[in-house]
Amino acid sequence: MKYGKSLKNIKDKLTIKENYIDYNSIKTHIQSPDFFNILKNAITIFDKEYNTMKNKNYKSYDLYCNLLINYLSINKLIKKFKKKNNDAYLLCVKKYSSIDNFLESFSFYFDIMILPEKFKYESNELCSICLENCRFPIETSCKHSYCWTCLLNVNKTFDFCPNCRTKTFIDPALIILNSFTPCDKKYSPFKVETIQLDVVSDLHIDQWSNDYKTKYPFGIIKHFPLKFDNIKNEYLIVAGDICDDLNESINYLNKISVYYEKIIFVDGNHEHVNIYPNLYTKDYILNKITNNKIIYLPSKPYIIKNTMFIGCCGWWDYDNQNKKSIKDSTDYFRNWIPHFNQTDNTLFINNVIKKADEEYKFMVSTLEKYKDDDNIKNIIIVTHTLPDIKYCENLTVTDNSASQLNSKMNTLFKYNKISKWIFGHTHCEWEEKKNGIHFICNPRGRPEDHNREKYTIKEISIIQ
């Protein structure tokens, strides 16, 4: 039976009865020059409703089934689009670099990759891969149950059941899809190659360990140094503010580099504290780094296959050099470095404004250089300071919009190759999709703000 005709039977088997892409209706527009917009609108509506559904009392497995069936419908429509309306299809691919890049702008697509790991409910059955109770259990056609994550990992190398060696689907998404409708490997969301990276920011190691002595100590110090246990990914992104001492920050990167193939790093404002009111040049910082595992992103972009990373601290521009914001910010150091006089404060403000302008121009020139480069399909931006005013806390003079962001950075949102923007500076966690970009902030912060004695290194995926 054709997929469109079988959809009613598929939905009858599903627990969740709401929010499905209208495959049959959308398919009737396949020859239309406006087909992609019709499909995009339908996906947008589905994605919005899906975000509402996440707050309802649906079981995570049922929610995941809903995601996969909609993903299957979207993929089948896109394949028909490519076959029946190829000229329009190629225009879309040119605009978004790839269909996967287009889908990555929606939150449902991201959740397909992480939902089972996010909701790790356990069963009483033992997973013969990890030898623990199955978390988000998936049963193969030969009736053996495994953790979703365990199956996903062995799927990269095996095409048979790890227990009985029966040749069968090991891909957990395909196992679920085939319980509803016959489905081959080309429809798996995991058919594309992905790379996993770890993300941290604002580690402030000098406030989470008694082992550091800084020039201008400030705030509570606790002894809960971050442990890098069970690291499984090759790359780590560090979005600034490791320590109030540049040398200690670089020493720390050298120390933890044993856990990673590469560490992608941008400096935060706290790396510059020792020479305030002056700031280090990027050449000075680069020359301090002698470990080839550490990539200092402000010096040049870093490329993994078709994904390019660009970044910088970003600094701030006092609400686009607003006179009142500048005047109010002269108290920035009052409780921290009280011996700074008016001249010191003014010099610091001018240096920061200059640096913010330089780094914004660097970002624009780099994005312009690569926006039409067919070898680069995907761009990930890493900054220390905030990409947009919406992420500001606005609590005190040290964390309001004047000193939290470079106000020009949000003009970069127009570059459609940007898929992710990783940042720090604020000590609030953020993760959201906006303007087709996945924004991520995973700070440890300080003991006196969010007191994250237990801090989790965040894992993200990028599509190659």
Legacy VTK file of the C-alpha trace (Angstrom):
# vtk DataFile Version 3.0
C-alpha trace
ASCII
DATASET POLYDATA
POINTS 464 float
0.000 0.000 0.000
1.255 3.491 -0.861
2.366 5.653 2.052
-0.394 8.242 1.620
-3.104 5.574 1.728
-1.519 3.796 4.697
-1.319 6.933 6.868
-4.761 6.410 8.412
-3.767 2.902 9.533
-0.459 4.241 10.868
-2.195 6.948 12.911
-4.635 4.385 14.311
-1.654 2.549 15.829
-0.231 5.712 17.389
-1.150 6.831 20.898
-0.972 10.537 20.038
-3.755 11.454 17.629
-2.983 15.159 17.134
-0.487 17.203 15.141
0.454 15.379 11.951
1.658 16.923 8.701
-1.167 16.624 6.123
0.882 14.546 3.704
-1.874 13.879 1.180
-3.016 17.489 0.948
0.506 18.902 0.617
1.396 16.311 -2.027
-1.271 17.715 -4.376
0.826 20.912 -4.692
4.019 19.075 -5.666
4.225 20.722 -9.118
3.547 24.210 -7.807
6.412 26.748 -7.943
5.328 27.653 -4.406
5.491 24.065 -3.126
8.449 24.635 -0.814
6.710 27.534 0.946
3.588 25.402 1.355
5.670 22.643 2.928
7.646 25.109 5.053
4.434 26.647 6.424
3.085 23.196 7.301
6.329 22.271 9.084
6.320 25.586 10.967
2.778 24.954 12.222
3.669 21.388 13.209
6.839 22.550 14.994
4.962 25.218 16.959
2.304 22.741 18.052
4.975 20.172 18.902
6.580 22.645 21.329
3.165 22.986 22.984
2.754 19.206 23.132
6.023 18.865 25.051
4.324 20.520 28.019
1.452 18.025 27.990
1.505 14.724 29.834
2.497 12.567 26.886
4.932 9.732 27.457
8.314 10.418 25.895
8.098 7.277 23.723
4.727 8.340 22.290
6.037 11.841 21.638
9.044 10.349 19.869
6.794 8.218 17.654
4.864 11.347 16.691
8.136 13.049 15.759
9.359 10.150 13.650
6.137 9.741 11.646
6.095 13.450 10.870
9.773 13.307 9.964
9.000 10.406 7.616
6.146 12.333 5.959
8.362 15.391 5.479
11.143 13.287 3.971
8.810 11.523 1.568
7.416 14.887 0.443
10.921 16.261 -0.084
11.925 13.209 -2.126
8.823 13.641 -4.308
9.633 17.350 -4.609
13.128 16.512 -5.865
11.769 14.035 -8.402
8.705 15.942 -9.668
9.815 19.592 -9.363
13.599 19.469 -9.565
14.261 23.065 -10.647
12.410 24.463 -7.628
14.088 21.844 -5.427
17.572 22.921 -6.554
16.764 26.557 -5.771
15.892 25.533 -2.209
19.085 23.522 -1.827
21.083 26.519 -3.038
19.352 28.791 -0.520
19.850 26.503 2.497
23.010 24.648 1.373
21.194 21.373 2.090
17.754 20.097 3.073
19.168 18.921 6.397
20.337 22.461 7.141
16.798 23.659 6.443
15.268 21.059 8.778
17.836 21.818 11.467
16.219 25.240 11.955
13.197 23.540 13.581
13.197 22.356 17.187
11.468 19.033 16.382
14.420 18.003 14.221
16.837 18.687 17.048
14.666 16.668 19.448
14.735 13.641 17.151
18.429 13.483 17.932
18.238 14.030 21.694
14.726 13.305 23.037
15.416 9.676 24.037
18.576 10.737 25.880
16.722 13.587 27.564
13.962 11.323 28.922
15.816 8.215 30.024
13.000 6.262 31.610
14.130 2.788 32.646
12.600 -0.638 32.217
13.313 -3.752 34.252
14.880 -5.467 31.233
18.653 -5.694 31.083
20.490 -4.172 28.125
23.125 -6.697 27.028
25.319 -3.894 25.680
25.750 -1.724 28.792
24.566 -4.422 31.252
22.231 -2.001 33.010
18.468 -1.574 32.985
17.319 -0.417 29.554
16.952 3.356 29.332
14.378 4.371 26.725
14.108 0.673 25.742
13.903 -0.327 22.083
13.029 -3.882 21.034
14.511 -5.355 17.849
12.554 -7.578 15.465
14.209 -10.579 17.147
12.692 -9.502 20.496
15.814 -8.289 22.274
15.660 -4.999 24.161
18.397 -2.391 24.416
18.878 1.204 25.490
18.112 3.656 22.689
21.599 5.192 23.026
23.345 1.815 23.055
21.600 0.768 19.848
22.389 4.059 18.178
26.078 3.604 18.984
26.353 0.015 17.727
24.317 0.929 14.636
27.429 2.736 13.377
29.278 -0.573 12.967
26.753 -3.463 13.106
23.736 -4.499 11.054
22.779 -7.417 13.295
21.422 -7.937 16.794
24.306 -7.784 19.313
22.648 -10.569 21.300
21.609 -13.264 18.812
23.404 -12.015 15.658
20.185 -11.955 13.628
20.542 -9.564 10.681
18.034 -6.792 11.410
17.634 -3.052 11.819
19.781 -1.751 14.676
19.014 1.913 14.032
16.528 2.712 16.876
14.570 5.207 14.753
14.111 2.662 11.955
13.011 0.010 14.439
10.241 2.318 15.660
9.229 3.406 12.143
9.056 -0.186 10.916
6.679 -1.062 13.729
4.188 1.216 11.944
5.084 1.002 8.239
7.758 -0.611 6.052
10.656 1.824 5.907
14.219 1.516 4.603
17.480 3.109 5.721
17.246 6.207 3.524
14.467 7.520 5.789
16.428 7.316 9.022
17.216 10.669 10.686
20.585 9.117 11.546
21.540 8.381 7.952
23.414 11.671 7.829
26.882 11.859 9.318
27.002 13.795 12.555
29.792 14.962 14.815
29.279 15.388 18.544
30.996 18.181 20.442
31.096 19.191 24.101
30.295 22.775 25.115
31.255 24.769 28.228
31.612 28.429 29.140
32.325 30.658 32.136
34.136 27.944 34.068
35.690 30.498 36.467
38.074 27.844 37.756
39.603 30.306 40.252
36.288 30.362 42.136
35.742 26.597 42.031
39.148 25.600 43.384
41.451 26.660 46.212
44.473 26.132 43.955
44.439 29.533 42.218
45.593 32.974 43.349
44.437 35.840 41.139
45.439 39.499 41.015
41.991 40.838 41.884
40.106 38.093 43.794
36.392 38.626 44.136
33.446 36.536 45.294
33.015 33.208 47.041
35.550 30.423 46.508
34.517 26.765 46.822
36.516 23.648 46.106
34.528 21.763 43.468
36.915 21.516 40.503
35.268 20.265 37.316
35.942 16.596 36.573
36.204 15.398 32.992
34.795 11.906 33.473
33.524 9.596 30.729
34.447 11.965 27.893
33.417 10.344 24.605
33.598 13.208 22.085
36.659 14.453 20.203
35.938 18.178 20.349
35.347 20.690 23.136
34.122 24.267 22.637
35.073 26.739 25.378
33.222 30.064 25.127
35.512 32.154 27.343
35.998 33.157 30.993
38.015 30.193 32.190
39.975 32.226 34.742
40.929 35.779 35.762
44.450 35.035 34.572
45.254 34.333 30.910
48.218 32.098 31.765
46.107 29.965 34.100
43.382 29.722 31.443
45.864 28.414 28.878
47.452 26.059 31.422
44.001 24.677 32.152
43.303 24.121 28.444
46.624 22.297 28.178
45.689 20.134 31.158
42.272 19.078 29.835
43.494 18.658 26.243
44.405 15.055 27.116
40.663 14.297 26.960
40.083 15.761 23.472
41.502 15.779 19.965
40.848 19.512 19.659
39.668 22.303 21.964
38.030 25.241 20.160
38.498 28.310 22.332
37.573 31.999 22.436
38.761 34.340 25.159
36.338 35.981 27.555
36.778 39.356 29.174
38.136 37.694 32.335
41.134 36.337 30.437
42.247 40.001 30.195
41.869 40.993 33.866
45.595 41.054 34.669
46.244 43.967 32.295
43.011 45.929 32.822
42.354 48.699 31.815
44.281 47.492 28.743
43.354 44.400 26.730
45.503 41.712 25.142
45.793 41.552 21.367
44.726 38.336 19.694
48.304 37.853 18.434
49.574 38.012 22.011
47.095 35.320 23.096
47.831 33.169 20.039
51.572 33.262 20.741
50.897 32.019 24.280
49.300 28.859 22.886
51.885 26.208 21.987
49.619 23.154 22.121
48.403 22.167 18.636
45.287 20.659 20.184
44.053 24.139 21.148
42.372 26.149 18.390
42.246 29.867 19.181
39.259 30.826 17.060
39.747 34.642 16.918
43.009 34.091 15.009
41.364 32.198 12.135
38.349 29.963 11.392
38.508 26.228 12.023
36.941 23.748 9.606
35.683 20.206 10.223
34.695 18.765 6.841
31.974 21.128 5.562
31.410 22.945 8.865
33.294 26.130 9.695
33.693 27.585 13.186
34.311 31.307 13.533
34.424 33.276 16.736
35.782 35.924 19.058
35.130 37.324 22.513
32.762 39.916 21.023
33.093 42.345 23.932
30.422 45.020 24.369
29.725 48.519 23.075
27.702 50.138 25.878
24.373 50.001 24.024
25.966 51.175 20.784
27.981 53.852 22.630
24.985 55.353 24.370
26.206 58.286 26.509
24.060 57.388 29.514
25.153 53.731 29.364
28.800 54.791 29.249
28.340 57.168 32.190
26.533 54.518 34.248
29.316 52.015 33.496
32.031 54.103 35.129
31.117 52.247 38.351
31.908 48.869 36.747
34.971 48.253 38.949
33.810 49.964 42.164
33.359 46.764 44.204
35.990 44.723 42.394
39.045 46.894 41.638
38.322 49.999 43.748
41.714 51.659 43.137
40.788 52.208 39.477
40.318 55.948 39.020
38.321 57.886 36.436
41.202 57.749 33.955
41.446 53.951 34.305
37.705 53.538 33.808
37.641 55.787 30.754
40.607 53.975 29.206
38.936 50.612 29.795
35.670 51.780 28.207
37.465 53.140 25.135
39.532 49.961 24.745
36.434 47.772 24.986
34.512 49.844 22.414
37.470 49.667 20.024
37.842 45.913 20.511
34.096 45.336 20.020
34.208 47.200 16.716
37.296 45.305 15.511
35.808 41.925 16.341
32.451 42.699 14.738
34.243 43.705 11.516
36.277 40.486 11.681
33.083 38.432 11.919
31.441 40.258 9.003
34.475 39.933 6.737
34.795 36.214 7.504
31.107 35.528 6.892
31.198 37.507 3.651
34.239 35.548 2.502
32.575 32.166 2.987
28.881 32.859 2.332
29.127 31.659 -1.291
31.795 29.017 -0.736
30.226 25.710 -1.805
32.686 23.784 0.354
31.215 25.343 3.499
27.663 24.147 4.151
27.367 25.045 7.795
28.749 27.808 10.047
28.914 27.707 13.838
29.635 30.955 15.662
31.302 30.987 19.070
31.408 34.234 21.052
31.883 34.958 24.702
29.433 37.848 24.902
25.752 37.607 24.058
24.435 37.547 20.481
21.248 39.439 21.307
19.795 41.677 24.018
17.082 39.139 24.873
19.659 37.040 26.752
20.617 39.892 29.126
19.897 39.553 32.832
19.795 43.323 33.481
20.314 42.965 37.220
23.312 45.208 37.951
25.785 47.494 36.196
28.005 44.469 35.429
25.356 42.376 33.721
23.059 44.777 31.912
22.896 45.268 28.164
25.608 47.959 28.233
28.252 45.448 29.318
26.832 42.138 28.112
26.742 42.351 24.340
28.063 43.890 21.185
24.865 45.470 19.867
25.875 44.928 16.227
26.252 41.144 16.504
22.579 40.417 15.870
22.977 41.815 12.344
24.866 38.593 11.594
21.656 36.564 11.908
20.980 37.263 8.206
23.744 34.883 7.078
21.789 31.720 6.319
24.692 29.286 6.715
24.794 29.965 10.462
23.225 26.954 12.184
24.439 27.399 15.779
25.615 30.244 17.993
27.398 29.253 21.195
28.016 31.938 23.795
28.676 32.678 27.466
29.173 35.797 29.643
25.696 35.534 31.144
25.595 32.853 33.815
22.058 31.860 32.853
21.617 28.724 30.759
20.014 29.209 27.357
18.978 26.909 24.568
16.507 27.869 21.874
15.917 28.066 18.135
15.403 31.565 16.742
15.804 32.989 13.238
16.795 29.511 12.072
19.757 29.491 14.487
20.246 27.177 17.467
21.455 29.350 20.372
23.303 27.584 23.200
24.762 28.893 26.455
26.097 26.390 29.001
27.857 28.378 31.750
29.099 27.072 35.068
29.137 30.577 36.520
30.156 31.376 40.074
29.278 30.012 43.517
27.560 33.298 44.414
25.169 33.264 41.448
23.829 29.869 40.340
26.132 27.835 42.603
26.535 24.940 40.155
28.559 22.627 42.382
27.331 19.936 40.014
27.877 21.133 36.472
27.213 19.152 33.291
29.250 19.450 30.115
26.731 19.863 27.294
26.849 17.714 24.170
25.696 19.020 20.784
25.526 17.469 17.309
26.386 18.984 13.961
25.363 17.517 10.625
28.091 16.919 8.065
LINES 1 465
464 0 1 2 3 4 5 6 7 8 9 10 11 12 13 14 15 16 17 18 19 20 21 22 23 24 25 26 27 28 29 30 31 32 33 34 35 36 37 38 39 40 41 42 43 44 45 46 47 48 49 50 51 52 53 54 55 56 57 58 59 60 61 62 63 64 65 66 67 68 69 70 71 72 73 74 75 76 77 78 79 80 81 82 83 84 85 86 87 88 89 90 91 92 93 94 95 96 97 98 99 100 101 102 103 104 105 106 107 108 109 110 111 112 113 114 115 116 117 118 119 120 121 122 123 124 125 126 127 128 129 130 131 132 133 134 135 136 137 138 139 140 141 142 143 144 145 146 147 148 149 150 151 152 153 154 155 156 157 158 159 160 161 162 163 164 165 166 167 168 169 170 171 172 173 174 175 176 177 178 179 180 181 182 183 184 185 186 187 188 189 190 191 192 193 194 195 196 197 198 199 200 201 202 203 204 205 206 207 208 209 210 211 212 213 214 215 216 217 218 219 220 221 222 223 224 225 226 227 228 229 230 231 232 233 234 235 236 237 238 239 240 241 242 243 244 245 246 247 248 249 250 251 252 253 254 255 256 257 258 259 260 261 262 263 264 265 266 267 268 269 270 271 272 273 274 275 276 277 278 279 280 281 282 283 284 285 286 287 288 289 290 291 292 293 294 295 296 297 298 299 300 301 302 303 304 305 306 307 308 309 310 311 312 313 314 315 316 317 318 319 320 321 322 323 324 325 326 327 328 329 330 331 332 333 334 335 336 337 338 339 340 341 342 343 344 345 346 347 348 349 350 351 352 353 354 355 356 357 358 359 360 361 362 363 364 365 366 367 368 369 370 371 372 373 374 375 376 377 378 379 380 381 382 383 384 385 386 387 388 389 390 391 392 393 394 395 396 397 398 399 400 401 402 403 404 405 406 407 408 409 410 411 412 413 414 415 416 417 418 419 420 421 422 423 424 425 426 427 428 429 430 431 432 433 434 435 436 437 438 439 440 441 442 443 444 445 446 447 448 449 450 451 452 453 454 455 456 457 458 459 460 461 462 463
